[in-house]
Structure formats: structure tokens, C-alpha cells
Amino acid sequence: MPRRSIVIFAAVITALAIGLFFTTVLVWNERNGSDAPRAHEVATGQPLVGGDFTLVNQDGQTVDQSILNGKWSLVFFGFTYCPDYCPTTLGVLNAVQEQMGDDADKLQMVFISIDPARDTPQALKDYLSSDGFPKGVIGLTGSDQQVADAAKAYRVFYEKVGEGEGYTMNHSLTVYLMGPDGKFRSPLASDLGPDRTVSLIRNAMARG
């Protein structure tokens, strides 16, 4: 996975996640008796990150976005054949899990594959059980369309690079902190390190 391309895409997605995503609504203007609709950009204050998805976990069970309810969640998109960034990020999240102490029980980690052709539920299960990765990570995969829909909901970029068995995937690197209500709280850059990541998570938890 070319480092320059990945860094560029990571920067883009982080900027998008930090920026304000606002919905467009129709405002009806009745001035002078006119009932013609006019479209305006109206800030709702709700970032458009996250949303509905239907995927399959590493145990072969169909799940949806409701798995985020009731716990803080770190949602991360990647793939099991990733040679560097994905295992590195999971290693950092393992350190985060350890540093969270008792609060680690309030936090779950969700790894969504952007390579469903190779990342079967069993492949995810084997991969996420590797030494040095966080305990209890929820691995998710699905059909090409299901994965594309989930990525779109989280504003995640990914693309296949190369042909044949040796292809790789370019993809966004941001980890998404979601609240117990299943809604987006904050983007976490992949290079923050465990100390800074833990601090940001604790601050978000304190705010609720």
C-alpha cells in the first residue's frame, strides 16, 4: 500500500470528519403569497458520519448498526492482508485497551473489512485473534454492496490496487469514536499514539 497515497487519503478523511457535515433541507418561502420551495443549506449541527449498515460478524451472524448502542465504540476500516497500517493501528488500539483500565469495559472495537472477497468471517476471526491485537474486537464483513454502504455511511475511501492474488487495497486510516447512542463523537488519527488516544476517549466519555 503506497505510503504517500495512504497519508493523503488519511488527511482528507480526517479533515472531512473534523469538518461540519450539514444536511440540506427544503425551506418553504411563503413571502408575497408564493408557495414555491427553495433549497437552502441549513446547519443542523449533526455530523453526517455513521449510520445504517448490515454486515456479518466473525461468527457468521448478521448484525447492524445497533451493535454500537450501549457502549463507546472505536470503528476502524481495514483488511486482513494489510501489510502495515492495519496491524500497526490494531497494535495501538491494544495499548489503548490496556491503558483504559476498568473503563475498557465501556469501550468496544469494531474492525470493518473493505476486502470482502478475501476477508471471510473465519479469516477475520483468525486475524483478530493474533497476539498483540485488542481482545474482543468485533470483525465485520459482508457482500461488496454491504461493505460499500457501510463505507459510504462513514465517509471512508477505499479502492482495489492491482490484479490477481497479490492485489492490495488503499483506504482511509481514521478511527471513528462513536458514542453509546451510536452517533459520531470524534475522529482519531491513526498516528496519535495510545496516550493521546486514551486522553481523547476519556474526555469524550466525560462529556457524554
N, C-alpha and C positions, 0 to 999 in steps of 0.2 A: 504494500500500500504506500504510494508515494507520500513522503513526509510533507512536502510543500503543499500538495493538494489537500491533504487532511487538515493541516493547520489552517489553510484558507477557509475550508468549509466549517471548521470548528469556530473560527472567529465570526463567520457570517451567522451561524445558528445561535451563537451566544448573544450577538447583537440583537437578533430578532427576538430572542426570549426576554432579554432585558428591556427592549423597547416596548412601547404600548401598542398592543394589537386591539383595535377597536372595531366593534361591529358597525355596519351601515344599516340605518333604519329609514323607513319612509316617514316623512313628516307631511301631514296634510295641511295645506295652506288654504284657509277659507277667507282670507282677506279679499275685500271687494266682491264677495259672493262667489269666488272661484273655489271649486272643489277638486281642482287638478292636483294630483300628487306630485311632490318634488322631493327628490332624493338628496339627503344631506348626510355628511359624516357627523355622527353624534357619539361622543365618548361615553361608553358605558362603564369604564373603569375595570372591566374584566378581561384579563389577557386571554387571547384565544390559543391556549396551549393545553393539550389534553382533550379528552372527550371519549366518545363511544368507541369500543373495539370489541371484537370477538376473536379469540385465539385459542390455542391448545397448549396446556402446560406440559411439563416434562413427564407427567404421569399419564398423559393421553386424555386428560379431562378438558372439556370445553369450558372456557372461562370468559368473563367480560370485564369491563371497567370497574365493576363492583368489588373486585378483589382489592382495590385501593381503599375502600371505605373502612374506617375504624383504626387505621394505622398511618403513620407517616411513611412515605414511600420514596425510594430513590429509583427512578425509571431510567434505564440505560439501554440504548440500541447498539447491537454489535453482531458478531458472528463467531462461531467456534474455530474457524480456520484463520482468524485474525492473528498475524504473527507478533504484534507488538502492543498496539494501543489497548485492545480489549483486555488481554491478560494483565497489562500494567494497571489499567483502571480498576479492574476487579481486585487486584492486589492492594491498591489504595483503599478501596471500599472495605476490604478485610481489616485493614488497620483502623479505619473509621469505626467499624463494628466493635472492635476490641476497645477502643478509646471511649466509646459511648457508655461503657459500664452497664449499670442497671437500665439505663434509658434505651439500650439496644433492643429491648423487648418491644419498644414502641415504634421501632423502625424496621421496615421490610425492604428488600432489594429485588427489583424486577428487571430481568435481562430479556429483551425482546430481540429475536434474531431477524436480521434483514437478509438472510440467506436460507430461505425455507427449503430450497432444493437439496441442500446437504444437512441442514440442521433439523433432523427429525426429533421427536420428543426424547427418544433414547440417547441420541447424540448429545442433546442438551443436558440430559441427566448425567451422563458420563463426564462431560466437560465441566459442569458446575460443581462436581464433587471433587475436583482437583485440589491438591494441597495448596494452601496459600490463598484460596478464594474464600469469600464470606460464607458462613454457614446459613443454610436455609434460603438461598437465592431462588426466586421463582423464575424459571425459564419458560419463555413463551415462543411459540412458532405458529405456523398456520399455512394456509394457501397463499399464493402470490398476492391475490387480491386482499386477503385479510391483513397481511403484513403491510401492503401499500396503504390501506385505510388507516392502520394504526400509526404508521409513519407520518401520514398527512395530518392526522389529529395533533401530533406533537411537533409539527413543522420540521421533521427530520429529513435530511437529504441522504440518499444512498444511490449507488449505481454499480453495476457489474463492470469489471475491468478484465479484459482478456477472454479467451475462449478455451474450451477443453477442461480437463480436470484441474488444471492449475490456475484457474481464474481466481481473482480476489475481488474485494468489494471496497469502494470508497464510501465513507459515511460520516455523518456528524458525530461529534465526540461529547457533546454536552450531556451531563447527568441532570435529570429533572427532579427537583424536590416537590413532591405533591403532599398536600395536607390530608388529615384524616377524613375530610369531606370529599376527597378525590379530586380537589381542584389544585391548580398550579400555584406554587409559592415562590420558587426561585430557581434560576439556572445555576448549576455548579460546574465550573470549567474543569476539564479533566486533569489539568496540571496544578490545581490548588494545593494538593498535598493533604494528608489526613488531618493535621492540626487545624488548618484554616477551614476545611470542610466541616469538621466537628463543630467548630465555633459558629459557623453559619447555620448549621442544623439546629443547634441549641438555641440560638437567637430566634429562629423561626418558631420553634416549639414554644418559647416563652411568649411570643406574640399571639400564638394560637392560630 
